Amino acid sequence: MIVGWAGFCIVPWYGIEDGFFSFAWLFEGFPFDGDVAPGLFLVLQGEKLWLAPIIPFLAGPLLAVGKKRDDQAYATILILCGALGFAWLIAQGFSIGIRGWQLGWLETLFGPLGDRQFGMGYGGLLVATAFLFFFTQGIAARGAVNGDIFVVGAIGFVIAIVTIFVFYPILNMLASAFITQDNTYSIVVFVEKFTDRRLWGLGCLSGGRCGAAWNSLILAILVGALTTILGLIFALVVTRTGFRFKRSLRAMTVLPIITPPFVIGLAIILLFGQSGTITRFVADLIDVTPGRWVYGLPGVLIAQLLAFTPIAFLVLIGVVEGVSPSMEEAAQTLRANRWNTFRTVSLPLMRPGLANAFLLGFIESMADFGNPLVLGGNFDVLSTEIFFAIVGAQYDQGRAAVLALVLLAFTLGAFYAQRFWLGKKSYTTMTGKGDSGVHPLLPSGLSIPVLLVAGIWTVFTATIYMMIIYGSFVELWGVNNDLTFKHYLTAFAMKFGEEGIRWTGSAWDSFWTTLQIAAMAAPLTAIVGLVTAYLLTRQNFAGKNAFEFGTMLSFAIPGTVIGVSYILAFNVPPIEITGTGIILVVSFIFRNMPVGVRAGIASMSQLDKSLDESSLTLGANSWQTFLNVILPLLKPAILAALVYSFVRAMTAISAVIFLVSADYNMATSYIIGRVENNDYGLAIAYSTSLIVVMLAAVGLLQILVGRTNVGRRMSQSRTNLAETP
């Protein structure tokens, strides 16, 4: 109630052009000036009278003060006030816009409005939040989910934000699949675009080109499978071998995820293109004409494997570490050798992580557009086709929406295939009992090929990054290889004067903006993702499957579509945030949230529910249990969510292209501008600097989060155990 009344009486109701936190509005006629006035003052001055019905909905909960939670009237009052207040905010927000009535029939019914309203500000946000939690607390008082206020409130909050920032913009975009040229809806138009040969053609079977749908599906399956295998290999090397350089290997696996994708593509072209270093060397060695094999499926596959293997590794490292050592030691006590222990005990318990890693690799491949754009050649995929449908000369939003719908169908199929493979088996390995075991090492027959594959892939990754670093110091990549610092000085020059440091480099503005946006988005992404994972793994409620699918939806849609749909949805009231930093933060949160969700689900699947029950039995509530029992055991998942969301906010491309503005220019849009101007040296120098910054950030996050120690023995005992007969 305090939050709701503060939002209505104290905080400006509508959005402020200069930004709320500039606090300039305090000196611009507050609280009587209509542009910065709170809702109550607008109503008292006879302006925006459609806000007046909010007052009784805010005052109604006062009737519940002093009543017991099990009182029927208590729940009824909160449910009615919350539901009706929230519904009224939505109704008036979509009915009245910057030109008066938004719907023609309202103007016919009530006549011209003679007034208008702008996008919701922090006042409206606080009131909407109060109404939402009035409603969830009333539902909890009715006994929903055992009457747990925290759980019901968390479910309501996640549903609300996913609906607003995922379903609403995407449905708004997909509706254009049925729109004709005269702005009417037609199913015939949808069918014509859906059955296009460019989408479903099978010409590749007869020497031609296959449709973008089949190309995307084949590529996604290959990427999902291979990234899961490589991610598992690296996770096993780090946790189940005596490899001495584990920290360096862990850092190397994370390198590709902190690199703008087209930079990896350019490095691959420099190595394997028609004039590439390795291509020319091999061609001269065996006396053949260099080919263009890297453009198409092979090149895109290599680039995506480099980019997305770290995602699988970040998901699987927590799962592999989370397998209870006692179970593996029990198998060895029963005379199973290390190979049988791994095959029959360890690997089956990793199935949730394997399934989630494959799903994320599949979805990432489907949604990626940077690598296919650079290396695709004639290999058309859905994401690039959507991009050209939106920004190309054709500008066909309907076709882009149809392509997005096909992509979504493929993702939904992978989602349910994953659930079918996991089934209803239990993968719990951690209970409330102490575990003093140590993970056994891999059998030698498996450790040798694992180390060999990891070594080869690490050398290949290192070569790619050596080429990137080298390219940032040469005058003109591939033409004039004279070494120079010119690109770094142009981007990051500084001057020291009487006024202090002046950031004169051309890249500083976008760099500071990107760092600020990523630092805000990362913790919010991790919080939303892990709370969602907790609800999915620990609570049962109606609509749980739809709830889980909704949290994955934004990950399945290409960033190109996310960017355009956000512009269409949030460029007008009631939520008008286009051109602000808020829209960038929001897009990153809901684009990257699924990684935190999947990593959290994979790790929480191994935690016995008796841990929760013990905490609740000892008098803690659900919030205290989540904070003090569950979260400390989820440090790998927390780290995965923080690292992934931070670096993706720093390196995102597709959605950012549409959402940046003059005041909020991101690093990747700046880099793309340099690439379009053929200034590759400056683009690569900037990318190299970002890599260094993000490596430092990843290390800092790892120190802050820490790691989960399942066993009690010192790490040195691992070697002693391995040598014991």
C-alpha positions in Angstrom: 0.0 0.0 0.0 2.8 2.4 0.8 4.5 1.7 -2.6 1.2 2.2 -4.4 0.3 5.5 -2.7 3.8 6.8 -3.2 3.6 6.0 -6.9 0.2 7.8 -7.2 0.9 10.8 -4.9 4.6 11.5 -5.0 6.4 10.2 -8.1 5.7 11.6 -11.6 3.0 9.4 -13.3 4.3 9.7 -16.9 7.7 9.2 -18.4 10.2 12.1 -18.3 12.2 13.0 -21.3 15.4 13.7 -19.5 15.1 10.6 -17.4 13.8 10.1 -13.9 17.2 9.8 -12.2 18.4 13.1 -13.5 16.0 14.6 -11.0 15.7 17.6 -13.2 11.9 17.2 -12.9 12.1 18.4 -9.3 12.9 21.9 -10.6 10.4 21.9 -13.5 7.2 22.8 -11.8 6.8 19.6 -9.8 4.2 18.6 -8.6 1.8 20.9 -10.5 3.2 20.8 -14.0 1.4 18.2 -16.0 4.6 16.8 -17.6 6.1 15.9 -14.2 3.0 15.8 -11.9 2.1 12.7 -9.9 -1.3 11.0 -10.7 -3.1 12.5 -7.8 -2.2 16.1 -8.7 -3.2 15.5 -12.4 -6.7 14.4 -11.2 -7.0 17.3 -8.7 -6.2 19.8 -11.5 -8.9 18.2 -13.7 -6.4 16.7 -16.1 -6.2 13.0 -17.1 -9.5 12.2 -15.3 -9.2 8.5 -16.4 -6.7 8.1 -13.6 -9.4 8.9 -11.0 -10.8 5.3 -10.7 -7.3 4.2 -9.5 -8.0 6.0 -6.1 -10.7 3.5 -4.8 -8.7 0.5 -5.9 -5.7 1.8 -3.9 -7.8 2.7 -0.9 -9.7 -0.6 -0.9 -7.0 -2.7 0.7 -7.2 -0.4 3.8 -10.4 -2.4 4.6 -8.2 -5.5 4.9 -5.9 -4.0 7.5 -6.4 -5.7 10.9 -8.1 -8.8 9.4 -6.6 -12.2 9.7 -5.2 -13.9 6.6 -7.6 -16.8 6.9 -10.5 -14.4 6.8 -12.5 -14.7 3.6 -13.0 -10.9 3.4 -9.2 -10.3 3.6 -8.6 -12.4 0.4 -11.6 -11.1 -1.4 -10.7 -7.4 -0.9 -7.1 -7.9 -2.0 -8.0 -10.0 -5.1 -10.7 -7.5 -6.3 -8.7 -4.4 -5.7 -5.5 -5.9 -7.3 -7.3 -7.4 -10.3 -9.6 -4.5 -11.0 -6.9 -1.9 -10.5 -4.4 -3.7 -12.8 -7.1 -4.3 -15.4 -8.0 -0.6 -15.3 -4.4 0.4 -15.8 -4.1 -1.9 -18.9 -7.5 -0.7 -20.3 -6.8 3.0 -20.0 -3.2 2.5 -21.2 -4.2 0.8 -24.5 -7.3 2.9 -25.0 -5.8 6.4 -24.9 -2.6 7.3 -26.7 -0.6 10.3 -27.9 -3.4 11.2 -30.3 -6.4 10.6 -28.0 -8.5 7.5 -28.4 -6.6 4.6 -29.8 -9.7 2.7 -30.9 -12.2 4.1 -33.4 -15.2 2.6 -31.7 -14.4 4.5 -28.4 -14.3 7.8 -30.2 -17.7 6.9 -31.8 -19.1 6.0 -28.4 -17.7 8.8 -26.3 -16.8 11.5 -28.9 -13.5 13.2 -29.3 -11.3 13.0 -26.2 -9.6 16.4 -26.4 -6.7 15.1 -24.4 -3.9 12.6 -24.7 -1.4 10.6 -22.6 2.2 9.6 -22.9 4.1 6.5 -21.8 3.9 5.2 -18.2 6.5 6.5 -15.9 7.8 5.4 -12.5 4.6 6.5 -10.8 2.5 4.2 -13.0 5.1 1.4 -12.6 4.9 1.6 -8.8 1.1 1.6 -8.8 1.0 -1.4 -11.2 3.4 -3.3 -9.0 1.2 -2.6 -5.9 -1.9 -3.9 -7.7 0.0 -7.0 -8.9 1.1 -7.9 -5.3 -2.4 -7.1 -3.9 -3.7 -9.7 -6.2 -1.0 -12.4 -5.5 -1.3 -11.9 -1.7 -5.0 -12.3 -2.0 -4.5 -15.5 -4.0 -2.1 -16.8 -1.4 -4.6 -16.1 1.3 -7.0 -18.3 -0.6 -4.6 -21.2 -0.2 -2.9 -21.2 -3.6 0.5 -23.1 -3.6 0.0 -23.9 0.1 -0.6 -20.2 0.9 3.0 -19.3 0.4 3.2 -15.5 -0.2 6.7 -15.5 -1.6 6.0 -18.3 -4.1 2.7 -16.9 -5.3 4.2 -13.4 -5.6 7.2 -14.7 -7.5 4.9 -16.7 -9.9 2.7 -13.6 -10.5 5.7 -11.3 -11.0 7.4 -13.6 -13.5 4.2 -14.2 -15.4 3.6 -10.4 -15.6 7.0 -9.4 -16.8 7.2 -12.3 -19.3 3.8 -11.4 -20.7 4.7 -7.7 -21.0 8.2 -8.1 -22.4 8.1 -11.4 -24.3 4.6 -12.4 -25.3 3.2 -8.9 -26.0 5.9 -7.7 -28.4 6.3 -11.0 -30.2 2.5 -11.5 -30.7 2.4 -7.9 -31.9 5.1 -8.8 -34.4 3.7 -12.2 -35.5 0.3 -10.6 -36.1 1.8 -9.0 -39.2 2.1 -12.4 -40.8 -1.6 -12.1 -41.6 -1.7 -8.5 -42.7 -2.2 -7.6 -46.3 -1.0 -4.5 -48.2 -4.2 -2.7 -47.4 -3.8 -3.4 -43.6 -6.5 -6.1 -43.4 -6.0 -9.6 -42.1 -6.0 -12.6 -44.4 -5.2 -16.3 -43.9 -4.5 -16.6 -47.6 -1.5 -14.2 -47.3 -0.1 -16.3 -44.5 -0.5 -19.6 -46.4 1.3 -18.2 -49.5 4.2 -17.0 -47.4 4.4 -20.2 -45.4 4.5 -22.5 -48.4 7.2 -20.5 -50.2 9.8 -22.7 -52.0 12.6 -20.6 -50.6 11.5 -21.8 -47.1 10.8 -25.5 -47.7 12.6 -26.3 -51.0 14.6 -29.5 -51.3 16.8 -28.5 -54.3 19.9 -29.5 -52.5 19.0 -33.2 -53.1 19.3 -32.6 -56.8 22.4 -30.3 -56.8 20.5 -27.1 -56.1 19.8 -25.2 -52.9 17.6 -26.3 -50.0 15.1 -24.0 -48.2 16.1 -21.9 -45.2 14.0 -24.0 -42.9 15.8 -27.3 -43.7 19.2 -25.6 -43.6 18.5 -24.1 -40.2 17.2 -27.4 -38.8 20.2 -29.4 -40.0 22.7 -26.8 -38.7 21.0 -26.5 -35.3 21.0 -30.3 -34.8 24.7 -30.5 -35.6 25.5 -27.6 -33.4 23.4 -28.8 -30.5 25.0 -32.3 -30.6 28.6 -31.2 -31.1 28.6 -28.3 -28.6 27.1 -30.7 -26.0 29.9 -33.2 -26.7 32.6 -30.6 -26.6 31.2 -28.9 -23.5 31.1 -32.3 -21.7 34.6 -33.0 -22.7 35.9 -29.7 -21.3 33.8 -30.2 -18.1 35.3 -33.7 -17.7 38.9 -32.4 -18.3 38.4 -29.7 -15.6 36.7 -31.9 -13.0 37.8 -35.5 -13.6 41.4 -35.5 -14.8 44.8 -34.6 -13.4 45.4 -32.0 -16.1 47.6 -29.3 -14.6 46.4 -26.3 -16.6 42.8 -26.5 -15.7 42.4 -22.7 -15.1 43.9 -21.8 -18.4 41.7 -24.4 -20.1 38.6 -23.0 -18.4 39.5 -19.5 -19.5 40.1 -20.7 -23.1 36.6 -22.3 -23.3 35.0 -19.0 -22.2 37.0 -16.9 -24.7 34.6 -17.4 -27.7 31.5 -16.3 -25.8 33.0 -12.9 -25.1 33.8 -12.2 -28.7 31.5 -10.5 -31.3 30.5 -13.3 -33.6 31.5 -11.6 -36.9 35.1 -11.2 -35.5 35.4 -15.0 -35.2 34.0 -15.2 -38.8 36.6 -12.8 -40.1 39.3 -14.7 -38.4 38.0 -18.0 -40.0 38.0 -16.3 -43.4 41.6 -15.1 -42.8 42.6 -18.7 -42.1 40.4 -20.8 -44.4 39.1 -18.3 -47.0 40.2 -18.5 -50.6 43.2 -16.3 -49.8 43.5 -17.6 -46.2 46.8 -18.5 -44.6 46.0 -22.2 -44.1 44.2 -22.5 -47.5 47.1 -21.0 -49.4 49.6 -23.2 -47.5 47.7 -26.4 -48.2 47.0 -25.4 -51.9 50.7 -24.8 -52.5 51.7 -28.0 -50.7 49.5 -30.3 -52.8 49.3 -28.0 -55.9 45.6 -27.4 -56.1 43.4 -24.3 -56.7 42.1 -22.8 -53.4 38.4 -23.3 -53.0 35.6 -21.4 -51.2 34.5 -24.4 -49.1 34.4 -22.3 -45.9 31.4 -20.2 -47.2 28.3 -22.2 -46.3 27.5 -25.0 -43.9 31.2 -25.9 -43.0 32.2 -22.3 -42.1 29.0 -21.5 -40.2 29.2 -24.8 -38.3 32.8 -24.1 -37.3 32.0 -20.5 -36.2 29.0 -21.6 -34.2 30.9 -24.4 -32.5 33.5 -21.9 -31.4 30.9 -19.4 -30.2 28.4 -21.8 -28.5 30.6 -24.6 -27.0 31.2 -22.3 -23.9 27.4 -22.2 -23.3 27.3 -26.0 -23.0 30.5 -26.0 -20.8 29.0 -23.4 -18.4 25.8 -25.5 -18.1 27.6 -28.8 -17.8 30.4 -27.8 -15.4 27.9 -27.3 -12.5 26.1 -30.6 -13.4 29.4 -32.6 -13.5 30.6 -31.1 -10.2 27.2 -31.7 -8.7 27.2 -35.5 -9.1 27.6 -37.0 -5.6 31.0 -38.5 -5.1 29.5 -41.0 -2.6 27.5 -42.7 -5.4 30.6 -43.1 -7.5 32.6 -44.4 -4.6 29.8 -46.8 -3.8 29.9 -48.2 -7.3 33.7 -48.7 -7.0 33.2 -50.4 -3.6 30.9 -52.9 -5.3 33.9 -53.7 -7.6 32.9 -51.6 -10.6 35.9 -50.3 -12.5 36.2 -46.6 -13.3 34.8 -47.0 -16.8 31.7 -48.9 -15.6 31.3 -46.3 -12.8 31.3 -43.5 -15.3 29.1 -45.2 -17.8 26.4 -46.5 -15.4 26.5 -44.0 -12.6 28.1 -40.6 -13.5 26.9 -40.2 -17.1 23.2 -41.1 -16.4 23.1 -38.6 -13.6 24.3 -35.9 -16.0 21.3 -36.3 -18.4 19.6 -33.1 -17.2 22.7 -31.1 -18.0 23.2 -32.8 -21.4 19.6 -32.3 -22.4 19.7 -28.6 -21.4 23.1 -28.0 -23.1 21.7 -29.5 -26.3 18.6 -27.4 -26.1 20.6 -24.2 -25.6 23.0 -25.1 -28.5 20.0 -25.8 -30.8 18.3 -22.6 -29.9 21.4 -20.5 -30.1 22.2 -21.9 -33.6 18.6 -21.2 -34.7 18.7 -17.6 -33.4 22.3 -16.7 -34.5 22.5 -14.3 -37.4 26.0 -12.8 -37.1 27.9 -16.0 -38.2 25.6 -16.9 -41.1 25.7 -13.3 -42.3 29.5 -13.4 -42.6 30.1 -17.0 -43.6 26.7 -18.2 -45.0 27.3 -17.6 -48.7 24.5 -19.3 -50.5 23.6 -21.3 -47.4 20.4 -19.5 -46.3 19.1 -19.8 -42.8 16.0 -18.5 -41.1 17.7 -15.8 -39.0 19.4 -14.1 -42.0 16.3 -14.4 -44.1 14.4 -12.6 -41.3 17.0 -9.9 -41.2 16.9 -9.2 -44.9 13.1 -9.4 -44.9 13.1 -6.6 -42.4 16.0 -4.3 -43.3 16.4 -5.2 -47.0 14.8 -3.5 -50.0 11.8 -5.8 -49.8 10.8 -4.7 -46.2 8.3 -7.6 -45.8 7.3 -7.8 -42.1 4.8 -10.5 -43.0 7.4 -12.8 -44.4 9.7 -12.1 -41.4 6.9 -13.0 -39.1 6.2 -16.3 -41.0 9.9 -17.2 -40.8 9.9 -16.4 -37.1 6.9 -18.7 -36.6 8.7 -21.6 -38.4 11.8 -21.0 -36.2 9.6 -21.0 -33.1 8.0 -24.3 -34.2 11.4 -25.9 -34.5 12.4 -24.7 -31.1 9.2 -25.9 -29.5 9.8 -29.3 -31.0 13.3 -29.4 -29.5 11.9 -28.3 -26.2 9.5 -31.2 -26.0 12.0 -33.7 -27.4 14.3 -32.8 -24.5 11.5 -33.3 -22.0 10.6 -36.7 -23.6 14.2 -37.9 -23.4 14.5 -36.9 -19.7 11.1 -38.5 -18.8 10.1 -38.5 -15.2 13.2 -40.1 -13.7 14.9 -38.7 -10.7 18.4 -37.2 -11.0 18.8 -36.2 -7.4 22.4 -36.6 -6.1 22.6 -34.1 -3.2 20.7 -34.6 -0.1 20.9 -33.1 3.4 23.5 -35.7 4.4 27.1 -34.7 4.5 29.2 -35.9 1.6 32.9 -36.5 2.2 33.7 -38.2 -1.1 35.9 -37.1 -4.0 35.1 -37.6 -7.6 37.1 -40.4 -9.2 39.3 -39.7 -12.2 38.2 -40.8 -15.7 39.4 -44.2 -16.9 42.6 -44.0 -19.0 40.8 -45.3 -22.1 38.5 -42.3 -21.9 40.8 -39.7 -20.5 43.2 -40.0 -23.4 40.7 -39.2 -26.2 39.1 -36.6 -24.0 42.4 -34.8 -23.4 43.3 -35.1 -27.1 40.1 -33.6 -28.4 40.2 -30.8 -25.8 43.8 -30.1 -26.7 43.1 -29.9 -30.4 40.1 -27.7 -29.9 42.0 -25.4 -27.5 44.9 -25.0 -30.0 42.4 -24.2 -32.7 40.7 -21.6 -30.5 44.0 -20.1 -29.6 45.0 -19.8 -33.2 41.7 -18.0 -34.0 42.4 -15.5 -31.2 46.0 -15.0 -32.2 44.8 -14.0 -35.6 42.3 -11.6 -34.0 45.0 -10.0 -31.8 47.4 -9.8 -34.8 44.7 -8.2 -36.9 44.3 -5.4 -34.4 47.9 -4.4 -34.8 48.3 -4.4 -38.6 47.8 -1.4 -40.8 45.3 -3.1 -43.1 44.3 -6.7 -42.5 45.4 -9.0 -45.3 46.8 -6.2 -47.4 49.4 -4.1 -45.5 50.7 -6.1 -42.5 52.9 -3.4 -41.0 52.5 -3.3 -37.2 50.9 -0.2 -35.7 49.0 1.1 -32.6 46.9 3.5 -34.7 43.7 1.6 -34.3 43.9 1.5 -30.5 44.8 5.2 -30.3 41.9 6.2 -32.5 39.5 4.2 -30.4 40.8 4.8 -26.9 42.9 8.0 -26.9 43.0 10.1 -23.7 44.3 13.5 -22.8 45.3 14.8 -19.4 44.8 18.5 -18.7 43.8 20.9 -16.0 40.2 19.7 -16.1 41.4 16.1 -15.6 41.1 13.2 -18.0 39.4 13.8 -21.3 38.3 10.7 -23.2 39.0 11.8 -26.7 38.9 8.4 -28.4 36.0 7.7 -30.7 35.0 4.5 -28.9 34.8 5.7 -25.3 31.1 6.8 -25.4 29.9 3.4 -26.7 32.3 1.6 -24.3 31.0 3.3 -21.1 27.4 2.9 -22.2 27.9 -0.8 -22.9 29.6 -1.4 -19.6 26.9 0.4 -17.7 24.0 -1.4 -19.5 25.7 -4.8 -19.1 26.4 -4.2 -15.4 22.7 -3.4 -14.8 21.4 -6.3 -16.9 23.6 -9.1 -15.6 22.4 -9.3 -12.0 18.8 -8.7 -12.9 19.0 -11.5 -15.5 20.5 -13.9 -13.0 17.9 -13.1 -10.3 14.9 -13.5 -12.7 16.4 -16.7 -14.2 17.2 -18.4 -10.9 13.9 -17.5 -9.3 12.1 -18.9 -12.3 14.2 -22.1 -12.1 13.3 -22.4 -8.4 9.6 -22.1 -9.2 9.8 -24.7 -12.0 11.8 -27.3 -10.0 10.4 -26.8 -6.5 6.7 -25.8 -7.0 3.7 -27.3 -8.6 1.0 -25.0 -9.9 -1.5 -24.8 -12.7 -0.1 -23.9 -16.1 3.5 -24.8 -15.1 4.4 -26.2 -18.6 3.1 -23.0 -20.3 5.0 -21.0 -17.7 8.3 -22.8 -18.6 7.7 -22.4 -22.3 7.1 -18.7 -21.9 10.4 -18.2 -20.2 12.2 -19.9 -23.2 10.3 -18.0 -25.9 12.5 -15.0 -26.1 15.6 -17.2 -26.6 13.9 -19.0 -29.5 13.2 -15.8 -31.5 16.2 -14.2 -33.4 17.5 -11.0 -31.9 16.5 -9.3 -35.2 12.8 -10.0 -34.5 13.2 -9.1 -30.8 14.6 -5.7 -31.8 11.9 -4.9 -34.4 9.1 -6.2 -32.1 10.3 -4.1 -29.2 10.3 -1.0 -31.4 6.7 -1.7 -32.6 5.5 -2.5 -29.1 7.3 0.1 -27.0 7.4 3.1 -29.3 3.9 4.2 -28.2 1.9 4.3 -24.9 1.3 2.7 -22.5 5.0 1.6 -22.3 7.1 4.1 -24.3 10.8 3.3 -23.8 12.2 3.3 -27.3 15.4 5.3 -27.5 16.2 4.9 -23.8 18.7 2.8 -21.9 15.8 0.9 -20.3 14.8 -0.8 -23.5 18.4 -2.1 -23.9 18.4 -3.5 -20.3 15.0 -5.1 -20.7 15.9 -6.7 -24.0 19.1 -8.2 -22.5 17.3 -9.5 -19.5 14.6 -11.4 -21.4 16.9 -12.4 -24.2 19.5 -14.0 -21.9 17.2 -15.1 -19.0 16.7 -18.7 -20.4 20.4 -19.5 -19.8 20.0 -18.8 -16.1 16.7 -20.7 -16.1 18.2 -23.8 -17.8 21.4 -23.7 -15.7 19.3 -23.4 -12.6 17.0 -26.2 -13.5 20.0 -28.5 -14.3 21.6 -27.8 -11.0 18.4 -27.8 -8.9 17.4 -31.2 -10.4 20.3 -32.6 -8.3 19.2 -31.1 -5.0 16.9 -33.2 -2.8 13.7 -31.5 -1.8 14.3 -32.8 1.7 16.7 -29.8 2.0 13.8 -27.4 1.5 11.5 -29.5 3.8 14.1 -29.5 6.6 14.4 -25.7 6.4 10.7 -25.2 6.4 10.3 -27.6 9.3 12.8 -25.6 11.3 10.6 -22.5 10.9 12.1 -20.8 7.9 9.7 -19.5 5.2 10.2 -20.1 1.4 12.1 -16.9 0.9 14.6 -17.7 3.7 15.0 -21.2 2.4 15.7 -20.1 -1.1 18.1 -17.4 0.1 20.0 -19.4 2.7 19.8 -23.1 1.6 19.2 -23.3 -2.2 21.3 -20.3 -3.5 24.6 -21.3 -1.7 24.3 -24.7 -3.5 23.7 -23.1 -6.9 27.0 -21.1 -7.3 27.9 -22.8 -10.6 24.4 -21.9 -12.0 24.7 -18.3 -10.6 28.1 -17.9 -12.2 26.8 -19.2 -15.5 23.9 -16.8 -15.5 26.0 -13.8 -14.5 28.8 -14.5 -16.9 26.6 -15.3 -19.9 24.2 -12.3 -19.4 27.1 -9.9 -18.9 29.1 -10.9 -21.9 26.1 -11.3 -24.1 25.1 -7.7 -23.2 28.6 -6.6 -24.2 28.6 -8.5 -27.5 25.0 -8.7 -28.6 24.4 -7.6 -32.2 21.1 -8.4 -33.8 18.6 -6.7 -31.4 21.0 -3.9 -30.6 21.1 -2.7 -34.2 17.4 -1.6 -33.9 17.4 -0.4 -30.2 20.4 1.9 -30.0 20.0 5.6 -30.1 22.3 8.7 -30.2 22.4 8.8 -26.4 22.8 5.0 -25.9 25.1 3.7 -28.6 26.5 0.2 -27.9 29.9 -1.2 -28.6 28.7 -3.8 -31.2 26.8 -1.2 -33.2 29.9 1.0 -33.2 32.0 -2.0 -34.4 29.5 -2.9 -37.1 29.7 0.7 -38.3 33.5 0.4 -38.6 33.1 -3.0 -40.5 30.7 -1.4 -43.0 33.3 1.3 -43.6 35.9 -1.4 -44.2 37.8 -0.2 -41.1 38.6 -3.7 -40.0 41.6 -2.8 -37.9 39.7 -0.4 -35.7 36.8 -2.9 -35.4 39.1 -5.7 -34.3 41.1 -3.5 -32.0 37.9 -2.5 -30.2 36.8 -6.2 -30.1 40.2 -7.2 -28.6 39.8 -4.5 -25.9 36.3 -5.8 -25.1 37.7 -9.3 -24.8 40.3 -8.2 -22.2 37.6 -6.2 -20.3 35.2 -9.2 -20.2 37.9 -11.6 -19.2 38.7 -9.4 -16.2 34.9 -9.2 -15.4 34.5 -13.0 -15.6 37.4 -13.5 -13.2 35.9 -10.9 -10.8 32.5 -12.6 -11.0 34.1 -16.0 -10.3 35.8 -14.6 -7.2 32.6 -12.9 -5.9 30.4 -15.9 -6.5 32.8 -18.6 -5.3 32.3 -22.3 -5.9 30.3 -25.1 -4.4 32.3 -27.6 -2.4 30.4 -30.9 -2.2 33.1 -32.9 -0.5 35.1 -32.1 2.6 38.5 -33.4 1.7 41.4 -31.3 0.4 41.8 -31.2 -3.4 45.2 -32.9 -3.0 43.5 -36.1 -1.8 42.1 -36.6 -5.3 45.5 -37.7 -6.6 46.0 -40.0 -3.5 42.6 -41.6 -4.1 43.3 -42.2 -7.7 46.5 -44.1 -6.8 44.7 -46.3 -4.2 44.2 -49.9 -5.6 
